[in-house]
């Protein structure tokens, strides 16, 4: 019996919606990452991007446990000396709640050539409205743990 290896032409992409209301950020990120990589499909192949499209709604209402709102920091650097910037999770949730979910999912994805293409299939919205209803997305339930 031969081992099956998926071909890029054979990949069929589905659409999924995840409601982030009161769902812990880490659980949301792992479920989204599993669907983006395609690990939920029987045809999963490591070197082929066979994942699905994921839409996350209500990103502004994502659940944060413990003191992470004040303690968790996000850093980026301008490239100049002394150019490190720091923002707390609370500030980032107020300013750009979509970026919090995107960074969490990016951290859960494998660091390889396929990561950028997988992140393009992640759509995050702060509110409950999204423009992807013509694709007939299925709803994914995430346990609140």
Beta strands, then each sheet from edge to edge (+ up, - down):
strand 1: 15-19
strand 2: 53-57
strand 3: 73-77
strand 4: 84-88
strand 5: 122-124
strand 6: 138-140
sheet 1: 5+ 2+ 1+ 6+
sheet 2: 3+ 4-
end
